[in-house]
Amino acid sequence: MATANIVRRLQRTQSHLFLSHVLTPIKVQNISRLSNFFIQAFHQTPLLHSRSFTTTIHSGTRQVLKSLSVYEVTNFTHIVNEDRACHQSDVNKLCDLMKQFIGLPSEEEEAITLLDDSGVEPNESLVYSVIWEFREDWKISSLLFKWGEKWKCNGGKNWSLIVWVLGNHKKFNIAWCVIRDMHRSSLDTRKAMLIMIDRYAAANEPVKAIEAFKLMEKFRLTPDMEALYTLLYYLCKNGNIEEAEEFMLLNKKLFPLEVDGFNIILNGWCNISLDVFEAKRVWREMSKCCILPNETSYTCMISCFSKMGNLFDSLRLYDEMKKRDWVPGIEVYNSLIYVLTSENCLNEAYKIVEKMKELGLRPDSTTYNSMICPLCEATKLEEARKVLARMVAEKVSPSIETYHAFLDGTSLEGTLEVLNHMSKACLGPTSATFLTILAKFFKKEHPESALKIWVEMTQYKVVPDSTHYSILIEGLTRFGFLGKARQFYTEMTFNGIRDDPKLKNLLKLPGHSSSHQVGQRKMKSERHVKKPTQVGHSRLRKHSLYKSKRVDFGRGAWCLILNSAADESINFGLKGHIPQISLSHARYLSFAKLFNFILAHITSSPELYLASFKHILAHHSRSLVHHRFLSPTRSLLHFPSHII
């Protein structure tokens, strides 16, 4: 009984000491010395390992703070939405004309003549809208741009758009020719250069992005701080955070270090890469450079801690932020709501929502998604539906992320119902929606449901791309539907998607492998693992779990879990599939990682959890104290010493 109380207390410990304090106004205190502030910022808890079950993050993993979106070069979609209303009929007419020239680059003169004879008078907005419609075909886009040049109706936004389209298709040489023509025509090339930096970074070519930044001087442009921050922003946005940080530090004599630059790097580690260790290191680097963090800095760190499930540090930094007279924005409160819901503090999350209203902050779809997503991840669908009902009652429209969250835990019938609701709300379903569904059904070992969903794609007018086909073919092959997989592979190539060597090899394996390869696979599957010591082996063999072919924890985990089973004489029964860990790999796992692995994957009765936990408390308390691997909300260090 005492052990059961310990398990329940693990759900809520020190964090609740903060909640009553955090949810009340805090008096602003004097700012202490800068050095003391940075030392105290993280002194209460060690570096934390990410929890194995934190797989999906609210609002997406690769999110960028709104305060940093000012470094976006341009919003092409916004410009298109403004122009389409005025030229919708002409855009449709020109699109119908150009579709017959797709894939026929030699017919350029004929296409331009056809455009001239269409009776449509070209202007800057019209040409821009048509180029945007054909942005997936760089040759047609270039032809339309030349047509605009012929009639001298290409403005600055058209030049920027064609550079962006060419960069999307990695036609950088042609894009540089366009920029050179802009320079010769005395047009401003600054935005085009920044777009090249963006496209190089998106193509995972950080070195060339940095070279493009340095080339600005050749086009009579000064690489100022704004251009530097744009470079850092796009490098971090596309995952090249180390390169961005290195470039910023190496050029600190030319571009003095400021909090805005560090915030871009911090956002990269916190919201793009989601690496709390690197985020803390950058935070300490700011201290060494005598740079005081601002509101954006705190927002990044709180967001990172919340995604890692670290309720204690999220609330503590929120407290620090208010003490230093920084006003938390809606992004901070959304992060707190997410981590509170993740840690089974749903009532406190509702209190945060009410507090937002009192402060004049209107909860949006991201706010409620921060509650719905973790609830759906924990398969608490009934509570998630209640949040959705409250969301609709507050006249907040669900977003596509809202529906995606409900897709994870639904059956085929429930999935079809969600798709129907998405269609009625004009929120898809999109290509990403069906990627999520296909991956879900194959993960749950329901290939028949995946095939039925594939049929539904055509009804919602979603055209499958190479990623859809890859997931479907790999999944069907894994479950023995080889004939169906080959049919879909033929369909994929017929639709113009190029051959995938990986898929071709996968489809050949079952029927075209040599006898030598088959023999190797057979030998590998029949290879025996070295048995543990004779005493331990005889003890474990009596246990029913030892005979299961689906389970192989590894030597360290066997000793930890199964010995506790023998001691407690409990009949274990695992309801779910447990991933395997090889014996060789288990030797190199730290105690912390091994323990987290076991607790994350045990899906049996509470007795299994309690027996394992009791054994660990009794025999491994020193390791627990040494590693301090659990978050403070579940830390054993705060319990009385006689318990551990």
DRENBARO-140006 format. One record per residue (C-alpha): x, y, z. Coordinates in nm, 3 decimals, decimal comma, always signed. Layout:
BEGIN
NODE_u_v_w
NODE_X_Y_Z
...
***
This chain:
BEGIN
NODE_u_v_w
NODE_+0,000_+0,000_+0,000
NODE_+0,285_+0,234_+0,081
NODE_+0,440_+0,165_-0,259
NODE_+0,114_+0,252_-0,433
NODE_+0,113_+0,586_-0,254
NODE_+0,467_+0,649_-0,375
NODE_+0,364_+0,587_-0,735
NODE_+0,072_+0,825_-0,705
NODE_+0,291_+1,089_-0,548
NODE_+0,530_+1,066_-0,841
NODE_+0,261_+1,230_-1,053
NODE_+0,261_+1,546_-0,849
NODE_+0,541_+1,673_-0,634
NODE_+0,722_+2,003_-0,623
NODE_+0,544_+2,158_-0,921
NODE_+0,227_+2,202_-0,720
NODE_+0,420_+2,414_-0,475
NODE_+0,457_+2,658_-0,764
NODE_+0,104_+2,650_-0,898
NODE_-0,067_+2,842_-0,620
NODE_+0,218_+3,092_-0,631
NODE_+0,231_+3,122_-1,009
NODE_-0,140_+3,169_-1,059
NODE_-0,139_+3,476_-0,832
NODE_+0,013_+3,818_-0,907
NODE_+0,383_+3,849_-0,825
NODE_+0,542_+4,164_-0,695
NODE_+0,828_+4,288_-0,907
NODE_+1,157_+4,261_-0,721
NODE_+1,490_+4,421_-0,787
NODE_+1,704_+4,251_-1,046
NODE_+1,999_+4,079_-0,886
NODE_+2,345_+4,077_-1,028
NODE_+2,377_+3,943_-1,378
NODE_+2,621_+3,670_-1,284
NODE_+2,406_+3,547_-0,995
NODE_+2,100_+3,542_-1,218
NODE_+2,253_+3,308_-1,470
NODE_+2,399_+3,082_-1,203
NODE_+2,060_+3,050_-1,033
NODE_+1,862_+3,004_-1,353
NODE_+1,916_+2,628_-1,362
NODE_+2,074_+2,543_-1,029
NODE_+1,781_+2,351_-0,890
NODE_+1,769_+2,072_-1,146
NODE_+2,025_+1,885_-1,355
NODE_+2,021_+1,834_-1,728
NODE_+1,722_+1,620_-1,813
NODE_+1,690_+1,333_-2,055
NODE_+1,394_+1,360_-2,286
NODE_+1,121_+1,115_-2,202
NODE_+1,075_+0,830_-2,443
NODE_+0,704_+0,889_-2,481
NODE_+0,737_+1,257_-2,582
NODE_+0,700_+1,195_-2,954
NODE_+0,466_+1,467_-3,074
NODE_+0,478_+1,828_-2,978
NODE_+0,203_+2,084_-2,963
NODE_+0,181_+2,299_-3,274
NODE_+0,446_+2,093_-3,446
NODE_+0,809_+2,040_-3,368
NODE_+0,952_+2,286_-3,611
NODE_+0,774_+2,594_-3,499
NODE_+0,908_+2,950_-3,498
NODE_+0,814_+3,216_-3,245
NODE_+0,599_+3,495_-3,380
NODE_+0,849_+3,750_-3,253
NODE_+1,110_+3,599_-3,487
NODE_+0,885_+3,583_-3,794
NODE_+0,991_+3,941_-3,876
NODE_+1,296_+3,789_-4,044
NODE_+1,083_+3,620_-4,310
NODE_+1,177_+3,779_-4,642
NODE_+0,829_+3,782_-4,792
NODE_+0,493_+3,610_-4,772
NODE_+0,414_+3,499_-5,125
NODE_+0,083_+3,339_-5,027
NODE_-0,046_+3,666_-4,881
NODE_+0,037_+3,853_-5,202
NODE_-0,137_+3,586_-5,412
NODE_-0,453_+3,603_-5,202
NODE_-0,467_+3,978_-5,258
NODE_-0,420_+3,952_-5,635
NODE_-0,637_+3,652_-5,721
NODE_-0,968_+3,825_-5,646
NODE_-0,904_+4,079_-5,921
NODE_-0,782_+3,837_-6,190
NODE_-0,946_+3,502_-6,114
NODE_-1,105_+3,451_-6,457
NODE_-0,793_+3,556_-6,648
NODE_-0,573_+3,337_-6,427
NODE_-0,792_+3,034_-6,498
NODE_-0,787_+3,104_-6,871
NODE_-0,409_+3,134_-6,888
NODE_-0,365_+2,823_-6,673
NODE_-0,577_+2,620_-6,914
NODE_-0,367_+2,744_-7,204
NODE_-0,033_+2,662_-7,041
NODE_-0,121_+2,312_-6,925
NODE_-0,083_+2,180_-7,279
NODE_+0,282_+2,292_-7,281
NODE_+0,384_+2,113_-6,963
NODE_+0,685_+1,897_-7,044
NODE_+0,743_+2,059_-7,385
NODE_+1,034_+2,303_-7,336
NODE_+1,103_+2,330_-7,708
NODE_+0,765_+2,494_-7,770
NODE_+0,857_+2,819_-7,589
NODE_+0,796_+3,054_-7,882
NODE_+0,466_+2,888_-7,965
NODE_+0,356_+2,918_-7,601
NODE_+0,437_+3,290_-7,585
NODE_+0,252_+3,346_-7,914
NODE_-0,048_+3,162_-7,773
NODE_-0,037_+3,383_-7,463
NODE_-0,024_+3,694_-7,681
NODE_-0,329_+3,577_-7,878
NODE_-0,529_+3,483_-7,568
NODE_-0,692_+3,824_-7,547
NODE_-0,575_+3,867_-7,187
NODE_-0,395_+4,193_-7,116
NODE_-0,091_+4,120_-6,900
NODE_-0,006_+4,319_-6,589
NODE_+0,218_+4,270_-6,289
NODE_-0,042_+4,112_-6,059
NODE_-0,174_+3,879_-6,328
NODE_+0,171_+3,750_-6,424
NODE_+0,254_+3,702_-6,057
NODE_-0,062_+3,498_-5,994
NODE_-0,006_+3,271_-6,295
NODE_+0,360_+3,209_-6,204
NODE_+0,244_+3,111_-5,857
NODE_-0,004_+2,861_-6,003
NODE_+0,281_+2,692_-6,194
NODE_+0,540_+2,718_-5,915
NODE_+0,584_+2,338_-5,924
NODE_+0,708_+2,360_-6,286
NODE_+1,006_+2,593_-6,309
NODE_+1,015_+2,582_-6,691
NODE_+0,656_+2,703_-6,730
NODE_+0,719_+2,963_-6,457
NODE_+1,025_+3,091_-6,644
NODE_+0,825_+3,107_-6,967
NODE_+0,552_+3,313_-6,799
NODE_+0,816_+3,542_-6,652
NODE_+0,965_+3,597_-7,000
NODE_+0,616_+3,678_-7,126
NODE_+0,587_+3,943_-6,856
NODE_+0,930_+4,079_-6,955
NODE_+0,819_+4,103_-7,318
NODE_+0,531_+4,328_-7,215
NODE_+0,746_+4,511_-6,955
NODE_+0,506_+4,439_-6,672
NODE_+0,734_+4,257_-6,431
NODE_+0,766_+4,440_-6,102
NODE_+0,993_+4,371_-5,809
NODE_+0,765_+4,105_-5,660
NODE_+0,769_+3,909_-5,989
NODE_+1,150_+3,906_-5,991
NODE_+1,154_+3,786_-5,631
NODE_+0,899_+3,514_-5,704
NODE_+1,088_+3,369_-6,001
NODE_+1,410_+3,361_-5,795
NODE_+1,220_+3,175_-5,524
NODE_+1,072_+2,925_-5,774
NODE_+1,411_+2,856_-5,930
NODE_+1,564_+2,814_-5,587
NODE_+1,290_+2,568_-5,492
NODE_+1,394_+2,349_-5,784
NODE_+1,767_+2,398_-5,708
NODE_+1,823_+2,586_-6,034
NODE_+2,059_+2,822_-5,857
NODE_+2,270_+2,904_-6,164
NODE_+1,964_+3,033_-6,348
NODE_+1,854_+3,220_-6,036
NODE_+2,192_+3,397_-6,020
NODE_+2,149_+3,499_-6,384
NODE_+1,813_+3,653_-6,294
NODE_+1,975_+3,848_-6,007
NODE_+2,252_+3,963_-6,240
NODE_+1,987_+4,092_-6,485
NODE_+1,817_+4,273_-6,198
NODE_+2,146_+4,439_-6,107
NODE_+2,208_+4,547_-6,466
NODE_+1,855_+4,690_-6,482
NODE_+1,926_+4,896_-6,167
NODE_+1,665_+4,706_-5,968
NODE_+1,699_+4,646_-5,595
NODE_+1,848_+4,300_-5,550
NODE_+1,841_+4,290_-5,169
NODE_+1,523_+4,084_-5,136
NODE_+1,633_+3,849_-5,414
NODE_+1,966_+3,791_-5,237
NODE_+1,791_+3,712_-4,910
NODE_+1,564_+3,470_-5,096
NODE_+1,874_+3,295_-5,232
NODE_+2,001_+3,261_-4,876
NODE_+1,665_+3,113_-4,778
NODE_+1,661_+2,864_-5,066
NODE_+2,021_+2,753_-5,011
NODE_+1,941_+2,687_-4,646
NODE_+1,623_+2,499_-4,741
NODE_+1,831_+2,286_-4,980
NODE_+2,061_+2,194_-4,688
NODE_+2,353_+2,389_-4,828
NODE_+2,451_+2,617_-4,537
NODE_+2,797_+2,691_-4,679
NODE_+2,649_+2,834_-5,000
NODE_+2,392_+3,029_-4,797
NODE_+2,678_+3,195_-4,608
NODE_+2,860_+3,260_-4,938
NODE_+2,547_+3,427_-5,074
NODE_+2,545_+3,653_-4,769
NODE_+2,906_+3,751_-4,837
NODE_+2,831_+3,813_-5,207
NODE_+2,591_+4,093_-5,119
NODE_+2,878_+4,342_-5,137
NODE_+2,937_+4,258_-5,504
NODE_+2,584_+4,377_-5,578
NODE_+2,647_+4,705_-5,393
NODE_+2,456_+4,587_-5,087
NODE_+2,576_+4,622_-4,729
NODE_+2,547_+4,306_-4,516
NODE_+2,396_+4,477_-4,211
NODE_+2,261_+4,331_-3,888
NODE_+1,918_+4,271_-4,042
NODE_+2,072_+4,066_-4,323
NODE_+2,281_+3,875_-4,067
NODE_+1,975_+3,791_-3,859
NODE_+1,792_+3,680_-4,173
NODE_+2,081_+3,445_-4,253
NODE_+2,083_+3,307_-3,898
NODE_+1,706_+3,273_-3,901
NODE_+1,692_+3,066_-4,220
NODE_+1,989_+2,852_-4,121
NODE_+1,823_+2,767_-3,791
NODE_+1,480_+2,726_-3,946
NODE_+1,617_+2,452_-4,171
NODE_+1,813_+2,274_-3,898
NODE_+2,162_+2,419_-3,957
NODE_+2,182_+2,563_-3,606
NODE_+2,545_+2,479_-3,537
NODE_+2,656_+2,655_-3,856
NODE_+2,449_+2,961_-3,767
NODE_+2,592_+2,985_-3,416
NODE_+2,947_+2,933_-3,537
NODE_+2,913_+3,206_-3,802
NODE_+2,765_+3,450_-3,549
NODE_+3,047_+3,396_-3,298
NODE_+3,325_+3,407_-3,559
NODE_+3,202_+3,742_-3,690
NODE_+3,136_+3,909_-3,354
NODE_+3,396_+4,179_-3,427
NODE_+3,214_+4,283_-3,744
NODE_+2,865_+4,220_-3,607
NODE_+2,854_+4,277_-3,227
NODE_+2,676_+4,010_-3,029
NODE_+2,327_+4,112_-2,922
NODE_+2,032_+3,943_-2,758
NODE_+1,839_+3,924_-3,088
NODE_+2,107_+3,706_-3,246
NODE_+2,119_+3,475_-2,945
NODE_+1,740_+3,450_-2,947
NODE_+1,748_+3,317_-3,304
NODE_+2,000_+3,050_-3,202
NODE_+1,805_+2,976_-2,885
NODE_+1,484_+2,933_-3,083
NODE_+1,665_+2,692_-3,311
NODE_+1,769_+2,464_-3,027
NODE_+1,441_+2,504_-2,836
NODE_+1,179_+2,482_-3,109
NODE_+1,348_+2,346_-3,422
NODE_+1,598_+2,089_-3,295
NODE_+1,440_+2,046_-2,951
NODE_+1,772_+1,998_-2,771
NODE_+1,751_+2,113_-2,411
NODE_+2,122_+2,051_-2,350
NODE_+2,227_+2,288_-2,629
NODE_+1,962_+2,540_-2,525
NODE_+2,107_+2,555_-2,174
NODE_+2,456_+2,588_-2,316
NODE_+2,350_+2,889_-2,528
NODE_+2,182_+3,036_-2,220
NODE_+2,512_+3,012_-2,032
NODE_+2,697_+3,154_-2,333
NODE_+2,475_+3,462_-2,311
NODE_+2,589_+3,499_-1,951
NODE_+2,955_+3,487_-2,055
NODE_+2,891_+3,759_-2,312
NODE_+2,711_+3,974_-2,049
NODE_+2,386_+3,969_-2,246
NODE_+2,068_+3,973_-2,040
NODE_+1,784_+3,756_-2,179
NODE_+1,463_+3,928_-2,275
NODE_+1,101_+3,819_-2,316
NODE_+1,177_+3,616_-2,630
NODE_+1,463_+3,434_-2,455
NODE_+1,235_+3,324_-2,172
NODE_+0,962_+3,226_-2,417
NODE_+1,203_+2,996_-2,603
NODE_+1,326_+2,824_-2,288
NODE_+0,979_+2,776_-2,141
NODE_+0,862_+2,632_-2,472
NODE_+1,154_+2,388_-2,474
NODE_+1,099_+2,272_-2,117
NODE_+0,728_+2,226_-2,175
NODE_+0,788_+2,006_-2,479
NODE_+1,026_+1,794_-2,274
NODE_+0,757_+1,747_-2,009
NODE_+0,957_+1,944_-1,751
NODE_+0,680_+2,112_-1,554
NODE_+0,905_+2,227_-1,271
NODE_+1,150_+2,429_-1,481
NODE_+0,869_+2,563_-1,702
NODE_+0,692_+2,712_-1,400
NODE_+1,017_+2,828_-1,240
NODE_+1,127_+3,020_-1,550
NODE_+0,778_+3,165_-1,578
NODE_+0,819_+3,287_-1,220
NODE_+1,165_+3,430_-1,298
NODE_+1,027_+3,603_-1,605
NODE_+0,759_+3,784_-1,409
NODE_+1,001_+3,880_-1,131
NODE_+1,218_+4,056_-1,389
NODE_+0,921_+4,252_-1,518
NODE_+0,887_+4,072_-1,850
NODE_+0,524_+4,028_-1,952
NODE_+0,449_+3,668_-2,061
NODE_+0,276_+3,645_-2,397
NODE_+0,023_+3,397_-2,525
NODE_+0,301_+3,161_-2,638
NODE_+0,424_+3,126_-2,280
NODE_+0,078_+3,045_-2,149
NODE_+0,022_+2,795_-2,430
NODE_+0,344_+2,619_-2,330
NODE_+0,235_+2,605_-1,965
NODE_-0,104_+2,466_-2,065
NODE_+0,063_+2,193_-2,269
NODE_+0,301_+2,078_-1,997
NODE_+0,031_+2,093_-1,728
NODE_-0,199_+1,877_-1,939
NODE_+0,085_+1,637_-2,016
NODE_+0,154_+1,595_-1,645
NODE_-0,209_+1,516_-1,557
NODE_-0,285_+1,865_-1,423
NODE_-0,584_+1,937_-1,646
NODE_-0,768_+2,148_-1,387
NODE_-0,463_+2,372_-1,347
NODE_-0,444_+2,404_-1,726
NODE_-0,803_+2,529_-1,728
NODE_-0,705_+2,784_-1,463
NODE_-0,429_+2,911_-1,691
NODE_-0,688_+2,960_-1,967
NODE_-0,904_+3,164_-1,730
NODE_-0,602_+3,366_-1,622
NODE_-0,530_+3,447_-1,987
NODE_-0,880_+3,588_-2,025
NODE_-0,835_+3,801_-1,715
NODE_-0,513_+3,942_-1,861
NODE_-0,685_+4,031_-2,187
NODE_-0,523_+3,750_-2,387
NODE_-0,774_+3,570_-2,606
NODE_-0,718_+3,191_-2,616
NODE_-0,682_+3,071_-2,976
NODE_-0,684_+2,733_-3,145
NODE_-0,321_+2,675_-3,040
NODE_-0,423_+2,721_-2,677
NODE_-0,686_+2,449_-2,690
NODE_-0,469_+2,228_-2,911
NODE_-0,211_+2,242_-2,633
NODE_-0,465_+2,053_-2,422
NODE_-0,616_+1,831_-2,688
NODE_-0,286_+1,697_-2,828
NODE_-0,142_+1,556_-2,503
NODE_-0,482_+1,416_-2,407
NODE_-0,507_+1,232_-2,738
NODE_-0,149_+1,109_-2,701
NODE_-0,247_+0,963_-2,365
NODE_-0,561_+0,809_-2,527
NODE_-0,786_+1,022_-2,304
NODE_-1,026_+1,083_-2,592
NODE_-1,327_+1,158_-2,375
NODE_-1,150_+1,443_-2,197
NODE_-1,014_+1,565_-2,532
NODE_-1,369_+1,580_-2,670
NODE_-1,475_+1,787_-2,369
NODE_-1,196_+2,033_-2,443
NODE_-1,308_+2,047_-2,806
NODE_-1,666_+2,114_-2,698
NODE_-1,545_+2,397_-2,475
NODE_-1,333_+2,528_-2,761
NODE_-1,636_+2,545_-2,992
NODE_-1,848_+2,701_-2,715
NODE_-1,585_+2,977_-2,681
NODE_-1,628_+3,039_-3,057
NODE_-1,273_+2,930_-3,133
NODE_-1,259_+2,743_-3,463
NODE_-1,069_+2,414_-3,461
NODE_-0,759_+2,404_-3,678
NODE_-0,623_+2,122_-3,889
NODE_-0,388_+2,032_-3,600
NODE_-0,698_+1,979_-3,384
NODE_-0,832_+1,713_-3,617
NODE_-0,490_+1,555_-3,664
NODE_-0,466_+1,505_-3,288
NODE_-0,790_+1,304_-3,283
NODE_-0,674_+1,084_-3,570
NODE_-0,409_+0,908_-3,364
NODE_-0,638_+0,712_-3,133
NODE_-0,935_+0,644_-3,359
NODE_-1,043_+0,330_-3,543
NODE_-1,122_+0,318_-3,914
NODE_-1,479_+0,434_-3,858
NODE_-1,363_+0,712_-3,628
NODE_-1,099_+0,817_-3,881
NODE_-1,357_+0,844_-4,158
NODE_-1,575_+1,054_-3,928
NODE_-1,286_+1,291_-3,853
NODE_-1,213_+1,324_-4,226
NODE_-1,576_+1,411_-4,286
NODE_-1,566_+1,682_-4,019
NODE_-1,245_+1,823_-4,168
NODE_-1,406_+1,844_-4,510
NODE_-1,715_+2,019_-4,374
NODE_-1,495_+2,270_-4,191
NODE_-1,296_+2,335_-4,512
NODE_-0,975_+2,227_-4,335
NODE_-0,871_+1,949_-4,565
NODE_-0,800_+1,667_-4,537
NODE_-0,459_+1,742_-4,681
NODE_-0,171_+1,534_-4,805
NODE_-0,014_+1,543_-4,458
NODE_-0,341_+1,415_-4,309
NODE_-0,329_+1,094_-4,510
NODE_+0,040_+1,047_-4,437
NODE_-0,047_+1,051_-4,067
NODE_-0,333_+0,804_-4,113
NODE_-0,137_+0,558_-4,326
NODE_+0,153_+0,555_-4,081
NODE_-0,091_+0,504_-3,793
NODE_-0,265_+0,201_-3,940
NODE_+0,058_+0,028_-4,037
NODE_+0,194_+0,093_-3,689
NODE_-0,118_-0,066_-3,543
NODE_-0,081_-0,362_-3,784
NODE_-0,401_-0,285_-3,978
NODE_-0,295_-0,295_-4,345
NODE_-0,654_-0,352_-4,463
NODE_-0,758_-0,023_-4,305
NODE_-0,466_+0,150_-4,477
NODE_-0,589_+0,021_-4,815
NODE_-0,939_+0,152_-4,743
NODE_-0,797_+0,492_-4,652
NODE_-0,605_+0,494_-4,980
NODE_-0,938_+0,473_-5,164
NODE_-1,069_+0,764_-4,956
NODE_-0,784_+0,985_-5,081
NODE_-0,933_+1,003_-5,430
NODE_-1,272_+1,106_-5,290
NODE_-1,110_+1,403_-5,117
NODE_-0,910_+1,488_-5,432
NODE_-0,574_+1,438_-5,265
NODE_-0,310_+1,329_-5,517
NODE_-0,062_+1,083_-5,362
NODE_+0,306_+1,170_-5,396
NODE_+0,622_+0,965_-5,359
NODE_+0,602_+0,973_-4,977
NODE_+0,250_+0,828_-4,976
NODE_+0,352_+0,549_-5,210
NODE_+0,665_+0,473_-5,006
NODE_+0,470_+0,434_-4,681
NODE_+0,202_+0,223_-4,848
NODE_+0,437_-0,009_-5,040
NODE_+0,673_-0,061_-4,746
NODE_+0,382_-0,131_-4,514
NODE_+0,213_-0,377_-4,750
NODE_+0,540_-0,561_-4,809
NODE_+0,602_-0,588_-4,436
NODE_+0,265_-0,757_-4,383
NODE_+0,294_-0,994_-4,678
NODE_+0,077_-0,811_-4,935
NODE_+0,349_-0,839_-5,198
NODE_+0,115_-0,852_-5,497
NODE_-0,067_-0,536_-5,388
NODE_+0,264_-0,363_-5,320
NODE_+0,384_-0,435_-5,674
NODE_+0,059_-0,306_-5,819
NODE_+0,097_+0,023_-5,636
NODE_+0,462_+0,046_-5,741
NODE_+0,355_+0,011_-6,105
NODE_+0,088_+0,275_-6,048
NODE_+0,347_+0,506_-5,893
NODE_+0,580_+0,489_-6,192
NODE_+0,286_+0,524_-6,432
NODE_+0,186_+0,850_-6,260
NODE_+0,525_+1,001_-6,336
NODE_+0,694_+0,944_-6,001
NODE_+1,049_+0,825_-6,060
NODE_+1,168_+0,482_-5,954
NODE_+1,279_+0,438_-5,597
NODE_+1,576_+0,196_-5,574
NODE_+1,490_+0,121_-5,212
NODE_+1,138_+0,013_-5,302
NODE_+1,256_-0,188_-5,601
NODE_+1,500_-0,376_-5,383
NODE_+1,233_-0,429_-5,119
NODE_+0,991_-0,579_-5,370
NODE_+1,258_-0,815_-5,507
NODE_+1,363_-0,955_-5,169
NODE_+1,078_-1,203_-5,106
NODE_+1,084_-1,363_-5,451
NODE_+1,417_-1,284_-5,618
NODE_+1,680_-1,326_-5,350
NODE_+1,962_-1,570_-5,411
NODE_+1,983_-1,889_-5,208
NODE_+2,291_-1,750_-5,039
NODE_+2,098_-1,444_-4,919
NODE_+1,811_-1,660_-4,800
NODE_+2,052_-1,882_-4,611
NODE_+2,214_-1,581_-4,448
NODE_+1,878_-1,447_-4,335
NODE_+1,782_-1,789_-4,201
NODE_+2,106_-1,822_-4,008
NODE_+2,062_-1,474_-3,870
NODE_+1,707_-1,546_-3,756
NODE_+1,814_-1,872_-3,590
NODE_+2,116_-1,726_-3,415
NODE_+2,105_-1,793_-3,042
NODE_+2,186_-1,536_-2,783
NODE_+2,436_-1,622_-2,515
NODE_+2,253_-1,729_-2,203
NODE_+2,301_-1,566_-1,865
NODE_+2,470_-1,743_-1,578
NODE_+2,339_-2,085_-1,484
NODE_+2,185_-1,967_-1,158
NODE_+2,007_-1,672_-1,310
NODE_+1,900_-1,876_-1,612
NODE_+1,737_-2,152_-1,410
NODE_+1,558_-1,892_-1,207
NODE_+1,427_-1,701_-1,507
NODE_+1,332_-2,005_-1,713
NODE_+1,057_-2,095_-1,468
NODE_+0,886_-1,767_-1,540
NODE_+0,623_-1,761_-1,815
NODE_+0,754_-1,430_-1,950
NODE_+1,092_-1,585_-2,024
NODE_+0,927_-1,817_-2,279
NODE_+0,768_-1,532_-2,474
NODE_+0,925_-1,488_-2,816
NODE_+0,801_-1,130_-2,836
NODE_+1,002_-1,000_-2,543
NODE_+1,377_-0,961_-2,500
NODE_+1,459_-0,679_-2,263
NODE_+1,830_-0,752_-2,248
NODE_+2,047_-0,877_-1,962
NODE_+2,031_-0,567_-1,743
NODE_+1,655_-0,530_-1,767
NODE_+1,597_-0,902_-1,705
NODE_+1,783_-0,879_-1,377
NODE_+1,593_-0,566_-1,280
NODE_+1,237_-0,668_-1,371
NODE_+1,230_-1,046_-1,360
NODE_+1,419_-1,077_-1,032
NODE_+1,160_-0,849_-0,877
NODE_+0,894_-1,077_-1,025
NODE_+1,051_-1,381_-0,861
NODE_+1,085_-1,200_-0,532
NODE_+0,723_-1,089_-0,531
NODE_+0,589_-1,415_-0,682
NODE_+0,369_-1,218_-0,920
NODE_+0,230_-1,362_-1,239
NODE_+0,322_-1,111_-1,506
NODE_+0,125_-1,072_-1,827
NODE_+0,227_-0,819_-2,088
NODE_-0,066_-0,688_-2,289
NODE_+0,130_-0,486_-2,547
NODE_+0,431_-0,542_-2,767
NODE_+0,760_-0,442_-2,606
NODE_+1,049_-0,331_-2,833
NODE_+1,359_-0,544_-2,814
NODE_+1,699_-0,449_-2,679
NODE_+1,993_-0,671_-2,768
NODE_+2,219_-0,796_-2,492
NODE_+2,519_-0,620_-2,641
NODE_+2,329_-0,293_-2,651
NODE_+2,195_-0,329_-2,297
NODE_+2,548_-0,330_-2,157
NODE_+2,601_+0,026_-2,279
NODE_+2,271_+0,165_-2,156
NODE_+2,295_+0,383_-1,850
NODE_+2,080_+0,293_-1,553
NODE_+1,866_+0,601_-1,616
NODE_+1,793_+0,517_-1,980
NODE_+1,723_+0,155_-1,901
NODE_+1,482_+0,242_-1,622
NODE_+1,301_+0,497_-1,839
NODE_+1,275_+0,239_-2,117
NODE_+1,118_-0,017_-1,889
NODE_+0,863_+0,219_-1,735
NODE_+0,771_+0,362_-2,076
NODE_+0,695_+0,024_-2,236
NODE_+0,534_-0,182_-1,961
NODE_+0,162_-0,203_-2,039
NODE_+0,055_-0,470_-1,794
NODE_-0,131_-0,469_-1,464
NODE_-0,042_-0,224_-1,185
NODE_+0,115_-0,508_-0,987
NODE_+0,395_-0,531_-1,244
NODE_+0,472_-0,162_-1,212
NODE_+0,459_-0,166_-0,833
NODE_+0,677_-0,474_-0,795
NODE_+0,940_-0,336_-1,032
NODE_+0,935_+0,000_-0,865
NODE_+0,960_-0,148_-0,518
NODE_+1,258_-0,356_-0,623
NODE_+1,433_-0,055_-0,772
NODE_+1,370_+0,153_-0,461
NODE_+1,508_-0,122_-0,244
NODE_+1,821_-0,212_-0,440
NODE_+1,912_+0,086_-0,659
NODE_+1,854_+0,397_-0,449
NODE_+2,221_+0,492_-0,480
NODE_+2,199_+0,482_-0,859
NODE_+1,885_+0,692_-0,849
NODE_+2,056_+0,957_-0,639
NODE_+2,366_+0,946_-0,858
NODE_+2,186_+0,983_-1,191
NODE_+1,894_+1,206_-1,087
NODE_+1,742_+1,119_-1,419
NODE_+1,374_+1,183_-1,346
NODE_+1,221_+1,527_-1,384
NODE_+1,159_+1,711_-1,055
NODE_+0,786_+1,649_-1,090
NODE_+0,863_+1,278_-1,049
NODE_+1,190_+1,292_-0,861
NODE_+1,261_+1,052_-0,579
NODE_+1,499_+1,301_-0,425
NODE_+1,216_+1,493_-0,264
NODE_+1,073_+1,198_-0,072
NODE_+1,168_+1,128_+0,290
NODE_+1,497_+0,947_+0,324
NODE_+1,344_+0,643_+0,498
NODE_+1,140_+0,564_+0,184
NODE_+1,437_+0,538_-0,049
***
